[in-house]
Amino acid sequence: MTEKRSKKSQALRERLIDAAWRRIATVGLSGLTARELAAEANCALGSIYSAFDDLDQLAMYANLKSLGMLERCLVAAKTGRTGADALRSLGCAYARFAIENRLAWEALFDLRLLHPQPASADFVDAHSHLLSLITDALREIPVDTTPQDLSARSRTYFAAVHGIVSISLQGRFVGHPPERLEAEIDAFVTLLADGLAAEAGSARSPQQ
Amino acid sequence: MTEKRSKKSQALRERLIDAAWRRIATVGLSGLTARELAAEANCALGSIYSAFDDLDQLAMYANLKSLGMLERCLVAAKTGRTGADALRSLGCAYARFAIENRLAWEALFDLRLLHPQPASADFVDAHSHLLSLITDALREIPVDTTPQDLSARSRTYFAAVHGIVSISLQGRFVGHPPERLEAEIDAFVTLLADGLAAEAGSARSPQQ
């Protein structure tokens, strides 16, 4: 009986997460209201608060779903590629994901959800896994760095590509139009990879 | 008499812009309320709306003041430097400005002020001038690109550095702690410059 109830409450949680995700993806995080969610998930308003602490916590689980989708896109982009080629493909796939899932992607970086305490272990895991895709690609370029440096560099390159995508999709005049974005990211990541190869080359053959 | 009135209204505008800037720099854009501003600029509440269309317009002028400060920092950082050295110095100065003027810098990228119609010519001018500092530095590295490419690249590199600074200052675990930020930006811009030099080198001596 308890197990049945727990299964039922798990099903409700998942229905609510799906409903929240759809709402975020179509209207944006600001459109996430309890009333709309209850209607979409076909449950009582109070059920939301028995399943989650508050709407922010529910939004974080919806974000976790987005991170899962992003991860599948990135894994597919990296499959069969290594080094600079993999880096480029990851960068372009990130831009495409942001363009195609604009509002869900924006919600990932909403300041309101900056400190995801309740889901923080899951979040850190999901982000770490995404970053490890970059670290793996970097490891295939002969770079002369410690694992710690490699982790810092992965974060830097992610933030750089994210910055280009972000400023462009916000429609700022310092950005690029969406149809130019992938080509710009491609050229940019190529440049990073060329820089890494050049630095590795000069580290291997220092001036004597 | 008309001239006197116009001088007086110009003085009020400037007092209000200064007051708005101080308010944004100490409390943030969300703390910009008409009541607080009127008190700080020592004027009637209604005077704000005779001098500006609304608080968003006033905030945009305060942002223009921040852009002027940023420009002075960047010009100072570039003085006496060229090429890769200038690019590195510009990147580090940008990170420092963001750290030292955190809230005023954040307001520059607030979505609420995304489309600064009333001040748009001034804004585009200010941004163009900032970007030209990057373009000038790029021109000093022997890059094999058209002026149009150079402008696109300047915007890409700005957005990349901005992304690294931005994700780090938001305190995200994919970012870097503030005390590591300048060193990371330095290494990152060095890498970009190395990539540019490598690409220019291989363009000059193509495989035949």
Interface residues (C-beta under 8 A of the other chain):
Chain A: L111 L114 V124 H127 L131 A152 R153 R155 T156 F158 A159 A160 V161 H162 G163 I164 S166 I167 S168 Q170 G171 R172 F173 V174 G175 H176 R180 E184 A187 F188 T190 L191 L192 A193 D194 G195 L196 A197 A198 E199
Chain B: L111 L114 V124 H127 L131 A152 R153 R155 T156 F158 A159 A160 V161 H162 G163 I164 S166 I167 S168 Q170 G171 R172 F173 V174 G175 H176 R180 E184 A187 F188 T190 L191 L192 A193 D194 G195 L196 A197 A198 E199
